[in-house]
């Protein structure tokens, strides 16, 4: 995009929110409020409007993008004024020049996958929620975990299979050499949302059934879907790939799972030729994950970038699409965007490691 007033105009924008109050110290745009006036500056920012927090660039690419931050905590985005603030963030992004806007974190669920924003969008603005490319990325994560375990034909449980990413991810994985256990709020709901194919697919409405799986793909952090170490018996090694926002299994709870021979990792990350942020510390985009690959980005951000670079102008709102996921996979390959390998060590023959810890 041509410069405007001596500055490069962003091709796209990505809208996110704070994970916790500590994020306020990590963004230069919010930390500027320190000492501005008497009182707790964090409280002032948490009542403020969305703001431009960072500009992204990517090595070996002319594309740049804005990061627009909604200074609210997750619960405020979902249960508070989130929809209004997301709409305002989109307006800010458009005014700055972006013609593709992506929704990150809980900004998509707060707007029903972006569908509530459509009536007020300018005609030359494209909206995407990142669900489709995230589905493609987590499919790669599941196959990566299966290889780590040494499973020829693993049983993969998808927790949150009826959700915005789960439907597309289930469809993609049904095409691979895996057995699927699709878990929803009820067996019937999981069945209705599942792939048309019925071979090698089972359905469940019971969280406890994750105990049967080799790999568990977690796409929800709902209160009735909280995974606990007690869900696993420790008889064999398993991998849990947690994609939920916020995480289903917090970092400080992973040790309990490790004692049951369960490796918990965050998935859905991609390498984008070195994502560089102008005003944010690395750990902000790394979502607090200590094993995040430097320069990596979440798949939903990558989808926004791919929309911008390849001129996709159809909105991608609501549940993810397996067809769009396949298209984005092809574009990503051409653009050199790769799914980050999971931070798992090489498995020993048979998938059981000598240093695994039992019950």
GIJOJO-V376753 format. One record per helix or strand. SS is the DSSP state (~ for helix, > for strand). FROM is the first residue (numbers start at 1). TO is the last residue. If there is no record, write none. Layout:
ss->[SS | SS]
from->[FROM | FROM]
to->[TO | TO]
This chain:
ss->[> | > | > | ~ | > | ~ | ~ | > | > | ~ | ~ | > | ~ | ~ | > | ~ | > | ~ | > | ~ | > | ~ | > | ~ | ~ | > | ~ | > | > | > | > | ~ | > | ~ | > | ~ | > | ~]
from->[3 | 7 | 12 | 21 | 27 | 28 | 41 | 51 | 64 | 74 | 82 | 100 | 107 | 115 | 126 | 131 | 155 | 166 | 179 | 187 | 201 | 207 | 215 | 223 | 229 | 238 | 251 | 262 | 269 | 275 | 280 | 282 | 296 | 299 | 316 | 322 | 338 | 349]
to->[4 | 8 | 17 | 25 | 27 | 31 | 45 | 58 | 70 | 79 | 95 | 103 | 110 | 120 | 128 | 149 | 159 | 173 | 183 | 193 | 204 | 212 | 218 | 225 | 231 | 242 | 258 | 266 | 271 | 277 | 280 | 285 | 298 | 309 | 316 | 335 | 339 | 351]
